Amino acid sequence: MKRLSGWDAVLLYSETPNVHMHTIKVGVIELDPDRRDFGIDEFRRVIHSRLYKLEPFCYELVEIPYKLHHPMWRENCDVDLTYHIRPWRLPAPGGRRELDEAIGQIASTPLDRSRPLWEMYFVEGLANNRIAVVGKIHHALADGVASANLLARGMDLQPNFEPSRRSYEADPAPTRGQLLRSAFGDHLRHVGRLPRTIGYTTQGLARVRRSSRKLSPELTRPFTPPPTFINHMLTPERKFASATLALADVKETGKSLGATINDMVLAMSAGALRTLLLRYDGNADHPLLASVPVSFDFSPERVSGNYFTGMLVALPVDLEDPLERTRLCHENAVSAKESHQLMGPELVSRWAAYFPPAPTEAFFRWLAGRDGQNKILNLNISNVPGPRERGRVGGALVTEIYSVGPLTAGSGLNITVWSYVDQLNISVLTDGATLKDPHEVTDAMIDTFVEIRRAAGLSEKLTVVETAMAQA
């Protein structure tokens, strides 16, 4: 048994009927000609043999009586793989669009908290002798870094790979008395840590006072992002879209402009959002505020927990010039990171340990039910470095990986980018009311990328990624 951290618990408390807090991970797998018999039963056997090293898959949520403390994880529980690993079949022709539509449907329902907080869908019917595995895992279990490490374990990418084991032993369920005693003991420990938390906060405030850095006008408005078509009360429905770019093309473009991959993701997002704002709102007059997660624990062994916080980056959607947008995205990201570091990256996560469960849940229910703009951000944008070598599952080659985080209250768009070997894979999640088609975002991002390359004097012809599905 172990206690959820305050930040893990907040990600649990913020879930409501219309704000689902699971993340989506997608692996597209190419079957060898002699492995066409690889079906869901064989896949379940592969996962069963690896449960001992996929620890979060065996965590069961245990609530504390009277909500006296954050819930706990029962770390080794019984896992019914017939329930957790489910079949799905795509309609013809089984291309990217059909898979994206299926992922949207899978993302539209919350996870059952009476079971370990994950599901996998074994998706058949993909063209070119491929299958897809769509994983749905609660954000309270793992952040982006932990999820990437978990994928590496599942795909035999870990160094010193151990042979598969066939079973593990489940731990007994805790008694009511054990839960209450544990809650009391942990509260005492939290009280003991309070002076250090106050000291950490005081040091951050002192750094802010001593800093000569002045925030830009855009970043002095962190609680007043402009109203847009993106920001409204969410519907429970989810829609998903994906696209693939050659990582080499993105690196080449960034190198020519003095921009990082993360800067390029922000610049592509800013250009796409400008296009959509003009289409849906009729104007793009003010910068948007994007929450960009920043991790502070990159341990390659960590496969669970959340060790990140969000920094607010201004997206210059009001600028028409693609090179000027890219330059300003770079400057705004640097400025946001420096400002973020002044207060300390762990500030919010440390104080989250003291959030009382019942009032925090009530606050998020109120927030999710408000019909208006998000007062903190416009959208979430993530860029996660994925595996650098190709993985295999049950001997079959993993050709593509996609991932997307959840939508937050009042924000109907999430853009998440994962790199995988030679690919930069874009994933977009929306609710049912924000866009007619989420591929409007991926199409606009690719168009913006071509626009940036044209303005930089680079070839407009993009490299075709042969290992990826054709664009939708």
C-alpha positions as a Markdown table, in Angstrom:
| # | Residue | x | y | z |
|---|---|---|---|---|
| 1 | Met | 0.0 | 0.0 | 0.0 |
| 2 | Lys | 1.2 | 3.5 | -0.7 |
| 3 | Arg | -0.5 | 6.9 | -0.5 |
| 4 | Leu | -1.2 | 8.9 | -3.6 |
| 5 | Ser | 0.9 | 12.1 | -3.7 |
| 6 | Gly | -1.0 | 15.3 | -3.4 |
| 7 | Trp | -0.6 | 16.0 | -7.1 |
| 8 | Asp | -1.7 | 12.4 | -8.1 |
| 9 | Ala | -4.8 | 12.9 | -5.9 |
| 10 | Val | -5.6 | 16.3 | -7.5 |
| 11 | Leu | -5.6 | 14.6 | -10.9 |
| 12 | Leu | -8.1 | 12.1 | -9.4 |
| 13 | Tyr | -10.3 | 14.8 | -7.8 |
| 14 | Ser | -10.5 | 16.9 | -10.9 |
| 15 | Glu | -12.4 | 14.1 | -12.8 |
| 16 | Thr | -16.1 | 14.8 | -13.4 |
| 17 | Pro | -18.7 | 13.3 | -15.7 |
| 18 | Asn | -17.6 | 15.7 | -18.5 |
| 19 | Val | -13.9 | 16.0 | -17.6 |
| 20 | His | -12.3 | 12.6 | -18.0 |
| 21 | Met | -8.7 | 12.4 | -16.5 |
| 22 | His | -7.3 | 9.5 | -18.4 |
| 23 | Thr | -4.5 | 9.7 | -21.0 |
| 24 | Ile | -4.5 | 7.8 | -24.3 |
| 25 | Lys | -1.5 | 5.8 | -25.6 |
| 26 | Val | -1.6 | 4.2 | -29.0 |
| 27 | Gly | 0.8 | 1.7 | -30.5 |
| 28 | Val | 0.4 | 0.6 | -34.1 |
| 29 | Ile | 1.9 | -2.9 | -34.7 |
| 30 | Glu | 2.9 | -4.5 | -37.9 |
| 31 | Leu | 2.5 | -8.3 | -37.9 |
| 32 | Asp | 5.1 | -10.4 | -39.6 |
| 33 | Pro | 3.8 | -12.7 | -42.4 |
| 34 | Asp | 4.3 | -15.7 | -40.2 |
| 35 | Arg | 2.6 | -14.1 | -37.2 |
| 36 | Arg | -0.8 | -13.4 | -38.6 |
| 37 | Asp | -2.3 | -15.6 | -35.9 |
| 38 | Phe | -1.4 | -13.0 | -33.2 |
| 39 | Gly | -4.8 | -12.2 | -31.7 |
| 40 | Ile | -6.2 | -10.9 | -28.5 |
| 41 | Asp | -5.7 | -14.1 | -26.6 |
| 42 | Glu | -2.0 | -14.1 | -27.5 |
| 43 | Phe | -1.7 | -10.4 | -26.6 |
| 44 | Arg | -3.3 | -11.0 | -23.2 |
| 45 | Arg | -0.8 | -13.8 | -22.6 |
| 46 | Val | 2.1 | -11.3 | -23.4 |
| 47 | Ile | 0.7 | -8.7 | -21.0 |
| 48 | His | 0.1 | -11.3 | -18.3 |
| 49 | Ser | 3.7 | -12.5 | -18.5 |
| 50 | Arg | 4.9 | -8.9 | -18.0 |
| 51 | Leu | 2.6 | -7.7 | -15.2 |
| 52 | Tyr | 5.4 | -8.0 | -12.7 |
| 53 | Lys | 7.2 | -5.1 | -14.4 |
| 54 | Leu | 4.2 | -3.1 | -15.4 |
| 55 | Glu | 3.5 | -2.2 | -11.8 |
| 56 | Pro | 0.8 | 0.5 | -12.2 |
| 57 | Phe | -1.4 | -2.0 | -14.1 |
| 58 | Cys | -1.7 | -3.9 | -10.7 |
| 59 | Tyr | -2.6 | -0.8 | -8.6 |
| 60 | Glu | -6.1 | -0.6 | -7.2 |
| 61 | Leu | -7.5 | 2.6 | -5.8 |
| 62 | Val | -8.5 | 2.4 | -2.2 |
| 63 | Glu | -10.6 | 5.3 | -0.7 |
| 64 | Ile | -10.1 | 6.3 | 2.9 |
| 65 | Pro | -13.2 | 6.2 | 5.2 |
| 66 | Tyr | -14.8 | 9.6 | 5.5 |
| 67 | Lys | -12.3 | 11.0 | 3.0 |
| 68 | Leu | -9.9 | 11.8 | 5.9 |
| 69 | His | -6.9 | 11.7 | 3.6 |
| 70 | His | -5.9 | 11.1 | 0.0 |
| 71 | Pro | -6.6 | 7.6 | -1.4 |
| 72 | Met | -4.1 | 4.9 | -1.4 |
| 73 | Trp | -2.8 | 2.4 | -4.0 |
| 74 | Arg | -3.1 | -1.3 | -3.2 |
| 75 | Glu | 0.0 | -2.1 | -5.2 |
| 76 | Asn | -0.5 | -5.8 | -6.1 |
| 77 | Cys | -4.1 | -6.7 | -6.7 |
| 78 | Asp | -5.9 | -9.2 | -8.9 |
| 79 | Val | -6.1 | -8.2 | -12.5 |
| 80 | Asp | -8.8 | -9.6 | -14.9 |
| 81 | Leu | -7.2 | -9.3 | -18.3 |
| 82 | Thr | -10.4 | -10.4 | -20.0 |
| 83 | Tyr | -11.9 | -7.2 | -18.6 |
| 84 | His | -9.0 | -4.9 | -19.1 |
| 85 | Ile | -7.9 | -6.0 | -22.6 |
| 86 | Arg | -10.9 | -5.7 | -24.9 |
| 87 | Pro | -11.4 | -6.4 | -28.7 |
| 88 | Trp | -12.3 | -3.7 | -31.2 |
| 89 | Arg | -12.7 | -4.0 | -35.0 |
| 90 | Leu | -12.4 | -1.1 | -37.4 |
| 91 | Pro | -14.6 | -0.6 | -40.5 |
| 92 | Ala | -13.1 | -0.7 | -43.9 |
| 93 | Pro | -10.8 | 0.6 | -45.2 |
| 94 | Gly | -9.0 | 0.5 | -41.8 |
| 95 | Gly | -6.9 | 3.7 | -42.3 |
| 96 | Arg | -5.8 | 6.5 | -40.0 |
| 97 | Arg | -9.2 | 8.2 | -40.0 |
| 98 | Glu | -11.1 | 5.0 | -38.9 |
| 99 | Leu | -8.5 | 4.4 | -36.2 |
| 100 | Asp | -8.8 | 8.0 | -35.0 |
| 101 | Glu | -12.6 | 7.8 | -34.8 |
| 102 | Ala | -12.3 | 4.6 | -32.7 |
| 103 | Ile | -9.8 | 6.2 | -30.3 |
| 104 | Gly | -12.3 | 9.1 | -29.9 |
| 105 | Gln | -15.0 | 6.7 | -28.9 |
| 106 | Ile | -12.7 | 4.9 | -26.5 |
| 107 | Ala | -11.7 | 8.2 | -24.9 |
| 108 | Ser | -15.3 | 9.2 | -24.4 |
| 109 | Thr | -16.0 | 7.0 | -21.3 |
| 110 | Pro | -14.4 | 7.3 | -17.9 |
| 111 | Leu | -12.5 | 4.4 | -16.2 |
| 112 | Asp | -14.2 | 2.3 | -13.6 |
| 113 | Arg | -12.6 | 3.2 | -10.2 |
| 114 | Ser | -13.5 | -0.2 | -8.7 |
| 115 | Arg | -10.8 | -1.8 | -10.9 |
| 116 | Pro | -7.2 | -0.9 | -11.7 |
| 117 | Leu | -7.4 | 2.4 | -13.6 |
| 118 | Trp | -6.5 | 1.3 | -17.1 |
| 119 | Glu | -7.9 | -0.4 | -20.2 |
| 120 | Met | -6.4 | -1.7 | -23.4 |
| 121 | Tyr | -8.2 | -2.2 | -26.7 |
| 122 | Phe | -6.8 | -4.7 | -29.2 |
| 123 | Val | -7.9 | -3.0 | -32.5 |
| 124 | Glu | -8.1 | -5.2 | -35.6 |
| 125 | Gly | -9.1 | -4.3 | -39.1 |
| 126 | Leu | -6.2 | -1.9 | -39.8 |
| 127 | Ala | -4.8 | -1.9 | -43.4 |
| 128 | Asn | -1.5 | -3.4 | -44.4 |
| 129 | Asn | -1.5 | -6.3 | -41.9 |
| 130 | Arg | -1.4 | -4.1 | -38.8 |
| 131 | Ile | -3.2 | -3.9 | -35.5 |
| 132 | Ala | -3.3 | -1.2 | -32.9 |
| 133 | Val | -3.2 | -1.3 | -29.2 |
| 134 | Val | -5.0 | 1.6 | -27.6 |
| 135 | Gly | -4.3 | 2.1 | -23.9 |
| 136 | Lys | -6.4 | 4.2 | -21.6 |
| 137 | Ile | -4.6 | 5.0 | -18.3 |
| 138 | His | -5.6 | 7.4 | -15.6 |
| 139 | His | -3.4 | 10.4 | -15.2 |
| 140 | Ala | -3.3 | 9.8 | -11.4 |
| 141 | Leu | -1.2 | 6.7 | -12.2 |
| 142 | Ala | 1.5 | 8.2 | -14.5 |
| 143 | Asp | 2.7 | 11.4 | -16.1 |
| 144 | Gly | 4.3 | 11.6 | -19.6 |
| 145 | Val | 7.8 | 10.5 | -18.4 |
| 146 | Ala | 6.5 | 7.6 | -16.4 |
| 147 | Ser | 4.2 | 6.6 | -19.3 |
| 148 | Ala | 7.2 | 6.6 | -21.7 |
| 149 | Asn | 9.2 | 4.4 | -19.3 |
| 150 | Leu | 6.2 | 2.1 | -19.0 |
| 151 | Leu | 5.9 | 1.8 | -22.8 |
| 152 | Ala | 9.6 | 1.0 | -22.9 |
| 153 | Arg | 9.1 | -1.9 | -20.5 |
| 154 | Gly | 6.1 | -3.1 | -22.4 |
| 155 | Met | 8.0 | -3.1 | -25.7 |
| 156 | Asp | 11.2 | -4.8 | -24.6 |
| 157 | Leu | 13.2 | -1.5 | -24.8 |
| 158 | Gln | 14.7 | -1.6 | -21.3 |
| 159 | Pro | 18.4 | -2.4 | -21.1 |
| 160 | Asn | 19.2 | -5.7 | -19.3 |
| 161 | Phe | 15.8 | -7.0 | -20.3 |
| 162 | Glu | 14.7 | -9.9 | -18.0 |
| 163 | Pro | 12.8 | -13.0 | -19.3 |
| 164 | Ser | 9.0 | -12.8 | -18.9 |
| 165 | Arg | 7.5 | -14.2 | -15.7 |
| 166 | Arg | 4.2 | -16.0 | -15.7 |
| 167 | Ser | 2.6 | -14.6 | -12.5 |
| 168 | Tyr | 2.8 | -12.5 | -9.4 |
| 169 | Glu | 1.1 | -12.7 | -6.0 |
| 170 | Ala | -1.7 | -10.3 | -5.1 |
| 171 | Asp | -1.6 | -8.4 | -1.8 |
| 172 | Pro | -4.5 | -8.8 | 0.7 |
| 173 | Ala | -7.0 | -6.0 | 0.8 |
| 174 | Pro | -6.4 | -3.5 | 3.7 |
| 175 | Thr | -8.8 | -3.3 | 6.7 |
| 176 | Arg | -10.8 | -0.2 | 7.7 |
| 177 | Gly | -8.6 | 0.1 | 10.8 |
| 178 | Gln | -5.4 | -0.1 | 8.8 |
| 179 | Leu | -6.6 | 2.7 | 6.4 |
| 180 | Leu | -7.5 | 5.0 | 9.3 |
| 181 | Arg | -4.2 | 4.4 | 11.2 |
| 182 | Ser | -2.3 | 5.0 | 8.0 |
| 183 | Ala | -4.2 | 8.2 | 7.3 |
| 184 | Phe | -3.5 | 9.5 | 10.9 |
| 185 | Gly | 0.2 | 8.6 | 10.6 |
| 186 | Asp | 0.6 | 10.3 | 7.2 |
| 187 | His | -1.1 | 13.4 | 8.4 |
| 188 | Leu | 1.5 | 13.7 | 11.1 |
| 189 | Arg | 4.2 | 13.3 | 8.6 |
| 190 | His | 2.6 | 16.0 | 6.4 |
| 191 | Val | 2.6 | 18.3 | 9.4 |
| 192 | Gly | 6.3 | 17.6 | 9.9 |
| 193 | Arg | 7.0 | 18.5 | 6.3 |
| 194 | Leu | 5.1 | 21.8 | 6.5 |
| 195 | Pro | 8.1 | 23.9 | 7.6 |
| 196 | Arg | 10.1 | 22.7 | 4.6 |
| 197 | Thr | 7.2 | 23.5 | 2.2 |
| 198 | Ile | 6.9 | 27.0 | 3.7 |
| 199 | Gly | 10.6 | 27.4 | 3.4 |
| 200 | Tyr | 10.5 | 26.3 | -0.3 |
| 201 | Thr | 7.8 | 28.8 | -1.0 |
| 202 | Thr | 9.6 | 31.6 | 0.8 |
| 203 | Gln | 12.8 | 31.0 | -1.2 |
| 204 | Gly | 10.8 | 31.2 | -4.4 |
| 205 | Leu | 9.2 | 34.4 | -3.4 |
| 206 | Ala | 12.6 | 35.8 | -2.5 |
| 207 | Arg | 13.9 | 34.9 | -5.9 |
| 208 | Val | 11.0 | 36.6 | -7.6 |
| 209 | Arg | 11.6 | 39.8 | -5.5 |
| 210 | Arg | 15.4 | 39.8 | -6.4 |
| 211 | Ser | 14.8 | 39.1 | -10.0 |
| 212 | Ser | 15.4 | 41.9 | -12.5 |
| 213 | Arg | 13.3 | 40.1 | -15.1 |
| 214 | Lys | 10.1 | 41.8 | -16.1 |
| 215 | Leu | 7.3 | 39.6 | -17.5 |
| 216 | Ser | 6.0 | 40.4 | -20.9 |
| 217 | Pro | 2.5 | 42.0 | -21.1 |
| 218 | Glu | 1.1 | 38.7 | -22.3 |
| 219 | Leu | 2.5 | 36.8 | -19.3 |
| 220 | Thr | 1.2 | 39.3 | -16.8 |
| 221 | Arg | -2.3 | 38.1 | -17.6 |
| 222 | Pro | -2.2 | 34.5 | -16.5 |
| 223 | Phe | -5.7 | 34.6 | -15.1 |
| 224 | Thr | -7.3 | 36.4 | -18.0 |
| 225 | Pro | -6.7 | 34.4 | -21.2 |
| 226 | Pro | -8.8 | 35.7 | -24.1 |
| 227 | Pro | -12.2 | 34.1 | -24.8 |
| 228 | Thr | -12.2 | 31.7 | -27.8 |
| 229 | Phe | -14.3 | 29.0 | -29.4 |
| 230 | Ile | -12.0 | 26.5 | -27.6 |
| 231 | Asn | -13.1 | 27.6 | -24.1 |
| 232 | His | -16.6 | 26.5 | -22.9 |
| 233 | Met | -18.2 | 23.9 | -20.7 |
| 234 | Leu | -17.1 | 20.5 | -22.1 |
| 235 | Thr | -19.3 | 17.7 | -23.3 |
| 236 | Pro | -18.5 | 14.1 | -22.3 |
| 237 | Glu | -17.8 | 13.1 | -25.9 |
| 238 | Arg | -14.3 | 13.0 | -27.2 |
| 239 | Lys | -12.9 | 13.2 | -30.7 |
| 240 | Phe | -9.3 | 12.3 | -31.7 |
| 241 | Ala | -7.1 | 13.1 | -34.7 |
| 242 | Ser | -3.5 | 12.2 | -35.5 |
| 243 | Ala | -0.8 | 13.0 | -38.0 |
| 244 | Thr | 2.9 | 12.2 | -38.6 |
| 245 | Leu | 5.8 | 14.3 | -39.6 |
| 246 | Ala | 9.4 | 13.2 | -40.3 |
| 247 | Leu | 11.5 | 14.1 | -37.2 |
| 248 | Ala | 14.4 | 14.9 | -39.5 |
| 249 | Asp | 12.3 | 17.6 | -41.3 |
| 250 | Val | 11.4 | 19.2 | -37.9 |
| 251 | Lys | 15.0 | 19.1 | -36.7 |
| 252 | Glu | 16.2 | 20.6 | -40.0 |
| 253 | Thr | 13.7 | 23.5 | -39.8 |
| 254 | Gly | 14.5 | 24.1 | -36.1 |
| 255 | Lys | 18.2 | 24.2 | -36.8 |
| 256 | Ser | 17.8 | 26.7 | -39.6 |
| 257 | Leu | 15.8 | 29.0 | -37.3 |
| 258 | Gly | 17.6 | 28.5 | -34.0 |
| 259 | Ala | 14.6 | 26.8 | -32.5 |
| 260 | Thr | 14.2 | 23.6 | -30.5 |
| 261 | Ile | 11.8 | 20.8 | -31.3 |
| 262 | Asn | 9.6 | 22.1 | -28.5 |
| 263 | Asp | 9.7 | 25.6 | -30.1 |
| 264 | Met | 8.6 | 24.1 | -33.4 |
| 265 | Val | 5.7 | 22.3 | -31.8 |
| 266 | Leu | 4.6 | 25.6 | -30.2 |
| 267 | Ala | 5.0 | 27.4 | -33.5 |
| 268 | Met | 3.0 | 24.8 | -35.5 |
| 269 | Ser | 0.3 | 25.0 | -32.8 |
| 270 | Ala | 0.2 | 28.8 | -32.9 |
| 271 | Gly | -0.1 | 28.9 | -36.7 |
| 272 | Ala | -2.8 | 26.2 | -36.6 |
| 273 | Leu | -4.7 | 28.0 | -33.9 |
| 274 | Arg | -4.5 | 31.3 | -35.8 |
| 275 | Thr | -6.1 | 29.6 | -38.8 |
| 276 | Leu | -8.9 | 28.1 | -36.6 |
| 277 | Leu | -9.5 | 31.3 | -34.7 |
| 278 | Leu | -10.1 | 33.2 | -38.0 |
| 279 | Arg | -12.4 | 30.4 | -39.2 |
| 280 | Tyr | -14.5 | 30.0 | -36.0 |
| 281 | Asp | -14.2 | 33.3 | -34.2 |
| 282 | Gly | -13.5 | 35.6 | -37.1 |
| 283 | Asn | -10.4 | 37.2 | -35.4 |
| 284 | Ala | -7.1 | 36.3 | -33.9 |
| 285 | Asp | -6.3 | 39.5 | -32.1 |
| 286 | His | -4.7 | 38.4 | -28.9 |
| 287 | Pro | -2.0 | 35.8 | -27.9 |
| 288 | Leu | -3.4 | 32.6 | -26.4 |
| 289 | Leu | -2.1 | 31.0 | -23.2 |
| 290 | Ala | -1.0 | 27.4 | -23.4 |
| 291 | Ser | -0.2 | 25.3 | -20.3 |
| 292 | Val | 3.0 | 23.3 | -21.2 |
| 293 | Pro | 3.9 | 20.5 | -18.7 |
| 294 | Val | 7.5 | 20.6 | -17.3 |
| 295 | Ser | 8.8 | 17.5 | -15.6 |
| 296 | Phe | 11.2 | 17.6 | -12.7 |
| 297 | Asp | 11.9 | 13.8 | -12.4 |
| 298 | Phe | 13.3 | 12.2 | -15.5 |
| 299 | Ser | 14.4 | 8.9 | -13.8 |
| 300 | Pro | 14.4 | 6.1 | -16.4 |
| 301 | Glu | 13.2 | 3.7 | -13.8 |
| 302 | Arg | 10.1 | 5.6 | -12.8 |
| 303 | Val | 6.8 | 4.1 | -14.2 |
| 304 | Ser | 4.2 | 5.8 | -12.0 |
| 305 | Gly | 3.4 | 9.0 | -10.3 |
| 306 | Asn | 3.2 | 12.6 | -11.4 |
| 307 | Tyr | 6.3 | 14.8 | -11.1 |
| 308 | Phe | 5.5 | 17.7 | -13.4 |
| 309 | Thr | 4.0 | 21.2 | -13.3 |
| 310 | Gly | 2.6 | 23.4 | -15.9 |
| 311 | Met | 4.1 | 26.7 | -17.2 |
| 312 | Leu | 2.1 | 29.2 | -19.1 |
| 313 | Val | 3.5 | 30.1 | -22.6 |
| 314 | Ala | 2.0 | 32.9 | -24.7 |
| 315 | Leu | 1.2 | 31.7 | -28.2 |
| 316 | Pro | 1.5 | 34.7 | -30.7 |
| 317 | Val | -1.6 | 33.7 | -32.8 |
| 318 | Asp | -2.0 | 37.4 | -33.6 |
| 319 | Leu | 1.1 | 37.5 | -35.8 |
| 320 | Glu | 0.7 | 36.7 | -39.5 |
| 321 | Asp | 4.4 | 36.2 | -40.3 |
| 322 | Pro | 5.3 | 32.5 | -39.7 |
| 323 | Leu | 9.0 | 33.3 | -38.9 |
| 324 | Glu | 8.1 | 36.0 | -36.5 |
| 325 | Arg | 5.6 | 33.6 | -34.8 |
| 326 | Thr | 8.4 | 31.0 | -34.5 |
| 327 | Arg | 10.9 | 33.5 | -33.1 |
| 328 | Leu | 8.4 | 34.7 | -30.5 |
| 329 | Cys | 7.4 | 31.2 | -29.6 |
| 330 | His | 11.0 | 30.5 | -28.8 |
| 331 | Glu | 11.4 | 33.7 | -26.8 |
| 332 | Asn | 8.1 | 33.2 | -24.9 |
| 333 | Ala | 9.0 | 29.6 | -24.0 |
| 334 | Val | 12.4 | 30.7 | -22.6 |
| 335 | Ser | 10.8 | 33.5 | -20.7 |
| 336 | Ala | 8.1 | 31.2 | -19.3 |
| 337 | Lys | 10.6 | 28.6 | -18.2 |
| 338 | Glu | 12.8 | 31.2 | -16.4 |
| 339 | Ser | 9.8 | 32.8 | -14.7 |
| 340 | His | 8.5 | 29.3 | -13.8 |
| 341 | Gln | 11.9 | 28.4 | -12.2 |
| 342 | Leu | 11.9 | 31.5 | -10.0 |
| 343 | Met | 9.0 | 30.2 | -7.9 |
| 344 | Gly | 10.3 | 26.6 | -8.0 |
| 345 | Pro | 9.1 | 23.8 | -10.2 |
| 346 | Glu | 7.7 | 21.8 | -7.2 |
| 347 | Leu | 5.7 | 24.6 | -5.6 |
| 348 | Val | 2.2 | 23.5 | -6.7 |
| 349 | Ser | 2.8 | 19.7 | -6.2 |
| 350 | Arg | 4.2 | 20.3 | -2.7 |
| 351 | Trp | 1.2 | 22.3 | -1.6 |
| 352 | Ala | -1.2 | 19.9 | -3.3 |
| 353 | Ala | -0.4 | 17.4 | -0.5 |
| 354 | Tyr | -2.5 | 19.6 | 1.9 |
| 355 | Phe | -5.6 | 19.9 | -0.3 |
| 356 | Pro | -8.6 | 18.3 | 1.6 |
| 357 | Pro | -10.2 | 15.6 | -0.6 |
| 358 | Ala | -14.0 | 16.5 | -0.3 |
| 359 | Pro | -13.7 | 20.3 | -0.8 |
| 360 | Thr | -11.2 | 19.8 | -3.6 |
| 361 | Glu | -13.6 | 17.4 | -5.4 |
| 362 | Ala | -16.5 | 19.9 | -4.9 |
| 363 | Phe | -14.4 | 22.7 | -6.3 |
| 364 | Phe | -13.6 | 20.8 | -9.5 |
| 365 | Arg | -17.3 | 19.7 | -9.9 |
| 366 | Trp | -18.2 | 23.4 | -9.8 |
| 367 | Leu | -15.5 | 24.3 | -12.2 |
| 368 | Ala | -16.5 | 21.6 | -14.7 |
| 369 | Gly | -20.1 | 22.8 | -14.6 |
| 370 | Arg | -19.4 | 26.5 | -15.4 |
| 371 | Asp | -20.4 | 27.5 | -18.9 |
| 372 | Gly | -17.7 | 30.0 | -19.7 |
| 373 | Gln | -14.0 | 30.4 | -20.5 |
| 374 | Asn | -11.2 | 28.9 | -18.6 |
| 375 | Lys | -9.8 | 31.7 | -16.4 |
| 376 | Ile | -6.2 | 30.3 | -16.4 |
| 377 | Leu | -5.4 | 28.9 | -19.8 |
| 378 | Asn | -6.8 | 28.4 | -23.3 |
| 379 | Leu | -5.4 | 24.9 | -24.0 |
| 380 | Asn | -2.8 | 22.3 | -23.1 |
| 381 | Ile | 0.2 | 21.5 | -25.3 |
| 382 | Ser | 2.7 | 18.8 | -24.6 |
| 383 | Asn | 5.8 | 17.6 | -26.3 |
| 384 | Val | 7.2 | 14.3 | -24.9 |
| 385 | Pro | 10.4 | 12.6 | -26.2 |
| 386 | Gly | 9.4 | 9.0 | -26.9 |
| 387 | Pro | 11.5 | 5.9 | -27.5 |
| 388 | Arg | 14.6 | 6.3 | -29.7 |
| 389 | Glu | 14.6 | 2.7 | -31.0 |
| 390 | Arg | 11.8 | 0.5 | -32.4 |
| 391 | Gly | 10.1 | -1.8 | -30.0 |
| 392 | Arg | 8.4 | -5.1 | -30.3 |
| 393 | Val | 5.4 | -6.6 | -28.6 |
| 394 | Gly | 5.1 | -10.4 | -28.7 |
| 395 | Gly | 7.7 | -10.4 | -31.5 |
| 396 | Ala | 5.7 | -7.9 | -33.6 |
| 397 | Leu | 7.2 | -4.5 | -34.7 |
| 398 | Val | 5.7 | -1.3 | -33.2 |
| 399 | Thr | 5.7 | 1.1 | -36.1 |
| 400 | Glu | 4.1 | 4.1 | -34.6 |
| 401 | Ile | 3.3 | 5.6 | -31.1 |
| 402 | Tyr | 0.7 | 8.3 | -30.3 |
| 403 | Ser | -0.3 | 9.8 | -27.0 |
| 404 | Val | -2.6 | 12.5 | -25.8 |
| 405 | Gly | -3.4 | 14.0 | -22.4 |
| 406 | Pro | -6.9 | 14.8 | -21.0 |
| 407 | Leu | -9.0 | 17.9 | -21.5 |
| 408 | Thr | -9.2 | 20.3 | -18.6 |
| 409 | Ala | -12.3 | 22.1 | -17.4 |
| 410 | Gly | -13.3 | 24.9 | -19.8 |
| 411 | Ser | -10.7 | 23.9 | -22.4 |
| 412 | Gly | -11.9 | 21.8 | -25.3 |
| 413 | Leu | -8.5 | 21.2 | -27.0 |
| 414 | Asn | -5.3 | 19.2 | -26.1 |
| 415 | Ile | -2.4 | 18.9 | -28.5 |
| 416 | Thr | 0.2 | 16.3 | -27.5 |
| 417 | Val | 3.3 | 15.4 | -29.6 |
| 418 | Trp | 5.4 | 12.3 | -29.1 |
| 419 | Ser | 8.6 | 11.5 | -31.0 |
| 420 | Tyr | 9.3 | 7.9 | -31.9 |
| 421 | Val | 12.5 | 7.0 | -33.7 |
| 422 | Asp | 12.3 | 9.0 | -36.9 |
| 423 | Gln | 8.7 | 10.2 | -36.4 |
| 424 | Leu | 7.1 | 13.3 | -34.8 |
| 425 | Asn | 3.6 | 12.1 | -34.1 |
| 426 | Ile | 0.9 | 14.7 | -33.4 |
| 427 | Ser | -2.3 | 13.8 | -31.4 |
| 428 | Val | -5.3 | 16.1 | -30.9 |
| 429 | Leu | -8.1 | 15.6 | -28.5 |
| 430 | Thr | -11.3 | 17.7 | -28.5 |
| 431 | Asp | -14.7 | 17.4 | -27.0 |
| 432 | Gly | -17.9 | 17.0 | -29.0 |
| 433 | Ala | -18.6 | 20.8 | -29.3 |
| 434 | Thr | -15.3 | 22.5 | -30.1 |
| 435 | Leu | -14.7 | 21.5 | -33.7 |
| 436 | Lys | -16.6 | 19.9 | -36.5 |
| 437 | Asp | -13.6 | 17.6 | -37.2 |
| 438 | Pro | -10.4 | 17.4 | -35.0 |
| 439 | His | -8.4 | 16.8 | -38.2 |
| 440 | Glu | -8.8 | 20.5 | -38.8 |
| 441 | Val | -6.1 | 20.9 | -36.2 |
| 442 | Thr | -3.7 | 18.3 | -37.6 |
| 443 | Asp | -4.2 | 19.6 | -41.1 |
| 444 | Ala | -3.6 | 23.2 | -40.0 |
| 445 | Met | -0.5 | 22.2 | -38.1 |
| 446 | Ile | 1.0 | 20.5 | -41.2 |
| 447 | Asp | 0.1 | 23.4 | -43.4 |
| 448 | Thr | 1.7 | 25.8 | -40.9 |
| 449 | Phe | 4.9 | 23.6 | -40.9 |
| 450 | Val | 5.1 | 23.9 | -44.7 |
| 451 | Glu | 4.5 | 27.6 | -44.4 |
| 452 | Ile | 7.4 | 28.0 | -41.9 |
| 453 | Arg | 9.7 | 25.9 | -44.1 |
| 454 | Arg | 8.8 | 28.0 | -47.2 |
| 455 | Ala | 9.5 | 31.2 | -45.3 |
| 456 | Ala | 12.8 | 29.8 | -44.1 |
| 457 | Gly | 13.9 | 29.0 | -47.7 |
| 458 | Leu | 13.6 | 25.2 | -47.2 |
| 459 | Ser | 11.9 | 22.7 | -49.4 |
| 460 | Glu | 8.1 | 22.6 | -49.1 |
| 461 | Lys | 8.1 | 18.9 | -50.0 |
| 462 | Leu | 7.9 | 16.9 | -46.8 |
| 463 | Thr | 9.6 | 13.6 | -46.2 |
| 464 | Val | 7.2 | 10.7 | -46.5 |
| 465 | Val | 7.4 | 8.5 | -43.4 |
| 466 | Glu | 7.1 | 5.1 | -44.9 |
| 467 | Thr | 6.6 | 3.3 | -41.5 |
| 468 | Ala | 3.5 | 5.5 | -40.6 |
| 469 | Met | -0.1 | 5.3 | -41.7 |
| 470 | Ala | -1.1 | 7.5 | -44.6 |
| 471 | Gln | -2.4 | 10.9 | -43.5 |
| 472 | Ala | -6.2 | 11.1 | -42.9 |
